Each structure stands twice: as structure tokens, then as C-alpha cells.
């Protein structure tokens, strides 16, 4: 890895880590395309799982006082983990373009009419039914691309959660999904010595920027936070479509 590659790794994971600390999402969204240009798409997806797992661990530890919010979303977390396991193992069989279109349409629906679909009450019947479906599809998306934020992020954005609870919920879901990815990719022999070294090196800029993002989030009001989430969701959909049709 040359000096330019190292610079891209540091800057890419630094920006991605800051976004993750601020909004709870955006790490693979921002880091994977940059790393793919240096290490290749497949290696980039595998490399980024290491910073993802570490970053979500820090967010859960930092927000441990709010972990009670997870009690109401256990079915979503379980469904998402199952979807991730399927995505890891069935990657080669999925039609990526069709999948990208379907996900993009679902995100658009959540952004435009999500409040009606989920209902004002988080415990509403519609939300209880729709949540596990969203979790499962988001898990498949994470297993295949490492980017689950389009559908999972838009679903919880539609529920208008408090910004700190939003981050904890996403961190918990993405953490379990990342653990499934780590095990699955390890069993498939994808963690070579070189990839492990790059992934562990990437922890430094990721975690330093993550802490800066957490500090920045504490200074944001709820309205500005939701605006940032909206921007990241639009970027995530654009990224997904570009990776499916633009390459």
C-alpha cells in the first residue's frame, strides 16, 4: 500500500467515521466506494466490516443508558440478522439491479409517506408488521453490499425518533449484522492477512473521527439532525443505484 492509498484510507474512513458518530449511519456508504477504487469492490466490502463492527460497539457503549429503547425492536433486530446471513451466502444469486430498484422505491415511499405507514404510535400494528420486513430486507442488503442504511435508516427516520435513540437503534441493528458478516466472511476465507491488516489500520481514523462525530451530534438540534439523515439517505440511494448501474 503506497502513500496515496494510505491517504485515501485515512481520509475516507475519517469522513465516514465522523458521519457515523453524528448520525449512526454512513460509514460503509462513504468508505466503501473510496476503498473500492484502491483495493477493489470485493476487498472494500470485506475491509469495511472491521471498522463497522468497532464503530457500532463504541456507539452502543457510549449510549448504554438508552439501551432500553431496543426492547421494542427485538423482532426487527432478529429479522435483520437473518437477512444478513442470507445475503452473505446468496450474494452471487441476487439480481443486484432489480434489488437496487426495489430498495430505492421503498426508501422513496418511507421518505414521502413513512409516517402514515408506521403510524404515530411506534407500537402500532402497522409498525409491528412492517418493522421485521424492513429489518430482513435491510439485512440482506447489508450482507450483499455492507450498506443497510437506505431502508433501515429511512424506516426509523419515518418514526421521528429522538436523535440519540435513533443512533442507538441503528448501531444495535448494524452491530449484530456486522457480527454475522464477520463470521460469514471468515468462514468463506475472505479475511486474508493483508485485508485484516488494512482493516485494523483503518480503526485509527475511524474511531478518532467517530468520537468527533458524537461530540458534534450533542450540539445538533432535532430538526438539523433529521436534515442530515435525509441527506445521507438520498446519498445512500444514489450510491446503491450507481454501484448497480454505473459500473
VMD Tcl script that draws the C-alpha trace (Angstrom):
set ca {
  {0.00 0.00 0.00}
  {1.56 3.25 -1.19}
  {1.37 6.72 0.41}
  {-1.60 7.75 -1.76}
  {-3.51 4.59 -0.89}
  {-2.83 5.20 2.80}
  {-4.05 8.79 2.50}
  {-7.28 7.65 0.84}
  {-7.77 5.07 3.58}
  {-7.28 7.64 6.35}
  {-9.40 10.38 4.78}
  {-12.14 8.03 3.60}
  {-12.58 6.30 6.93}
  {-12.15 9.57 8.79}
  {-15.04 11.24 6.95}
  {-17.11 8.07 7.21}
  {-16.39 7.73 10.93}
  {-17.48 11.32 11.55}
  {-20.76 10.70 9.71}
  {-21.28 7.54 11.72}
  {-20.74 9.29 15.04}
  {-23.07 12.11 14.07}
  {-25.97 10.17 12.56}
  {-25.44 6.48 13.34}
  {-25.11 5.68 9.65}
  {-22.93 6.47 6.66}
  {-19.73 4.55 7.41}
  {-19.95 1.93 4.62}
  {-21.90 4.38 2.47}
  {-18.97 6.80 2.33}
  {-16.00 4.49 2.89}
  {-16.78 1.54 0.61}
  {-16.76 3.42 -2.73}
  {-13.48 5.17 -1.85}
  {-11.80 1.97 -0.71}
  {-13.14 0.11 -3.76}
  {-11.19 2.45 -6.00}
  {-7.96 1.41 -4.26}
  {-8.47 -2.20 -3.17}
  {-11.29 -3.37 -5.43}
  {-15.04 -3.69 -4.67}
  {-14.94 -7.13 -3.05}
  {-11.98 -6.35 -0.81}
  {-13.51 -2.98 0.15}
  {-16.72 -4.63 1.39}
  {-14.70 -7.09 3.50}
  {-12.27 -4.46 4.84}
  {-15.01 -2.08 5.95}
  {-16.72 -4.70 8.13}
  {-13.94 -4.33 10.70}
  {-14.40 -0.56 11.27}
  {-18.18 -1.03 11.14}
  {-18.15 -3.54 13.98}
  {-15.79 -1.42 16.08}
  {-17.71 1.82 15.48}
  {-21.07 0.31 16.41}
  {-19.51 -1.19 19.55}
  {-18.36 2.27 20.64}
  {-21.77 3.83 19.92}
  {-23.53 1.17 21.99}
  {-21.12 1.61 24.89}
  {-21.39 5.40 24.69}
  {-25.19 5.29 24.71}
  {-25.70 2.41 27.13}
  {-28.14 4.45 29.24}
  {-30.59 4.43 26.32}
  {-30.41 0.71 25.53}
  {-33.94 0.20 26.88}
  {-35.20 1.58 23.56}
  {-34.13 -1.72 21.98}
  {-36.81 -3.68 23.82}
  {-39.44 -2.68 21.30}
  {-37.46 -3.58 18.20}
  {-36.21 -7.09 19.02}
  {-38.14 -8.68 16.11}
  {-36.55 -6.17 13.72}
  {-33.04 -6.92 15.00}
  {-33.54 -10.69 14.69}
  {-35.06 -10.41 11.21}
  {-32.18 -8.19 10.10}
  {-29.57 -10.67 11.33}
  {-31.31 -13.49 9.45}
  {-31.41 -11.37 6.32}
  {-27.69 -10.60 6.64}
  {-26.83 -14.30 6.89}
  {-28.83 -14.98 3.75}
  {-27.25 -12.04 1.95}
  {-23.73 -13.22 2.77}
  {-24.42 -16.71 1.42}
  {-26.59 -15.88 -1.58}
  {-24.70 -12.86 -2.89}
  {-23.88 -14.44 -6.25}
  {-27.53 -15.41 -6.89}
  {-29.09 -11.98 -6.38}
  {-30.03 -9.71 -9.26}
  {-28.33 -6.57 -7.99}
  {-30.08 -4.18 -10.39}
  {-33.58 -5.36 -9.57}
  {-32.70 -5.33 -5.88}
  {-31.39 -1.75 -6.13}
  {-34.57 -0.53 -7.82}
  {-36.82 -2.16 -5.24}
  {-34.82 -0.75 -2.32}
  {-34.81 2.74 -3.87}
  {-38.59 2.64 -4.30}
  {-39.06 1.51 -0.69}
  {-36.86 4.34 0.59}
  {-38.80 6.86 -1.50}
  {-42.07 5.58 -0.05}
  {-40.75 5.85 3.52}
  {-39.47 9.39 2.94}
  {-42.74 10.58 1.39}
  {-45.34 8.55 3.27}
  {-43.42 6.83 6.06}
  {-45.35 8.49 8.86}
  {-48.61 7.07 7.50}
  {-47.15 3.60 7.06}
  {-45.66 3.32 10.53}
  {-48.33 5.31 12.35}
  {-47.81 7.92 15.03}
  {-47.59 5.23 17.72}
  {-44.33 3.18 17.46}
  {-46.26 0.20 18.82}
  {-48.98 0.47 16.19}
  {-49.93 -2.72 14.39}
  {-48.64 -1.46 11.04}
  {-45.22 -0.70 12.50}
  {-45.05 -4.10 14.24}
  {-45.77 -5.89 10.97}
  {-43.66 -3.71 8.71}
  {-40.62 -3.50 11.02}
  {-39.39 -7.11 10.70}
  {-39.89 -6.97 6.92}
  {-37.74 -3.86 6.75}
  {-35.17 -5.45 9.04}
  {-34.96 -8.59 6.92}
  {-34.58 -6.73 3.61}
  {-32.06 -4.36 5.18}
  {-30.11 -7.34 6.47}
  {-29.95 -8.87 3.00}
  {-28.74 -5.50 1.73}
  {-26.01 -5.38 4.37}
  {-24.94 -8.94 3.65}
  {-24.51 -8.19 -0.04}
  {-23.18 -4.62 -0.04}
  {-22.46 -3.71 3.64}
  {-24.88 -0.79 3.18}
  {-28.20 -1.31 5.01}
  {-28.87 2.35 5.80}
  {-31.17 3.11 2.82}
  {-34.08 1.03 4.04}
  {-33.43 0.71 7.79}
  {-32.44 4.35 8.20}
  {-35.46 5.61 6.27}
  {-37.83 3.38 8.28}
  {-36.70 4.76 11.63}
  {-36.44 8.28 10.19}
  {-40.16 7.99 9.38}
  {-40.84 7.15 13.03}
  {-39.38 10.53 14.06}
  {-37.21 9.13 16.83}
  {-35.07 11.23 19.15}
  {-31.64 11.67 17.57}
  {-29.76 9.79 20.30}
  {-32.23 6.89 20.32}
  {-32.09 6.78 16.52}
  {-28.31 6.30 16.64}
  {-28.56 3.57 19.31}
  {-31.19 1.65 17.36}
  {-29.19 1.73 14.14}
  {-25.97 0.85 15.97}
  {-27.60 -2.21 17.57}
  {-29.01 -3.48 14.28}
  {-25.83 -2.83 12.30}
  {-23.67 -4.31 15.08}
  {-25.39 -7.69 15.02}
  {-25.43 -7.65 11.22}
  {-21.71 -6.87 11.16}
  {-21.05 -9.77 13.53}
  {-22.88 -12.08 11.13}
  {-20.79 -10.67 8.28}
  {-17.55 -11.19 10.18}
  {-18.37 -14.83 10.85}
  {-19.67 -15.45 7.34}
  {-16.74 -13.83 5.55}
  {-14.29 -15.62 7.85}
  {-15.86 -18.99 7.03}
  {-15.60 -18.10 3.34}
  {-11.88 -17.36 3.81}
  {-12.15 -13.71 2.77}
  {-10.07 -12.28 5.64}
  {-6.57 -12.59 4.27}
  {-3.63 -11.27 6.27}
  {-3.44 -8.18 4.05}
  {-7.14 -7.37 4.40}
  {-7.02 -7.85 8.17}
  {-4.02 -5.52 8.42}
  {-5.76 -2.82 6.36}
  {-8.98 -3.18 8.34}
  {-7.20 -2.91 11.69}
  {-5.18 0.08 10.49}
  {-8.42 1.72 9.42}
  {-9.69 1.60 13.01}
  {-7.48 4.55 13.97}
  {-9.01 7.24 11.73}
  {-12.47 5.70 12.04}
  {-12.66 5.76 15.83}
  {-11.00 9.17 16.22}
  {-13.46 10.71 13.76}
  {-16.32 8.78 15.36}
  {-15.70 10.47 18.71}
  {-15.65 13.86 16.98}
  {-18.99 12.99 15.35}
  {-20.52 12.02 18.69}
  {-19.44 15.38 20.11}
  {-20.89 17.19 17.10}
  {-24.24 15.35 17.44}
  {-24.61 16.61 21.00}
  {-24.56 20.15 19.59}
  {-27.26 19.49 16.96}
  {-30.95 20.14 17.46}
  {-33.51 17.57 16.35}
  {-34.52 19.42 13.19}
  {-30.96 19.77 11.91}
  {-30.28 16.13 12.76}
  {-33.23 14.97 10.65}
  {-31.98 17.12 7.77}
  {-28.59 15.38 7.93}
  {-30.29 11.97 7.96}
  {-32.31 12.95 4.90}
  {-29.13 13.94 3.05}
  {-27.42 10.66 3.93}
  {-30.46 8.63 2.87}
  {-30.52 10.34 -0.53}
  {-26.77 9.73 -0.89}
  {-27.18 6.09 0.09}
  {-29.81 5.51 -2.59}
  {-27.68 7.31 -5.19}
  {-24.71 5.17 -4.14}
  {-26.72 1.95 -4.41}
  {-28.02 2.83 -7.87}
  {-24.57 3.90 -9.08}
  {-22.96 0.68 -7.88}
  {-25.69 -1.33 -9.63}
  {-25.97 0.56 -12.93}
  {-22.95 2.84 -13.25}
  {-20.16 0.28 -13.24}
}
mol new
graphics top color blue
foreach p $ca { graphics top sphere $p radius 0.5 }
foreach p [lrange $ca 0 end-1] q [lrange $ca 1 end] { graphics top cylinder $p $q radius 0.2 }
display resetview
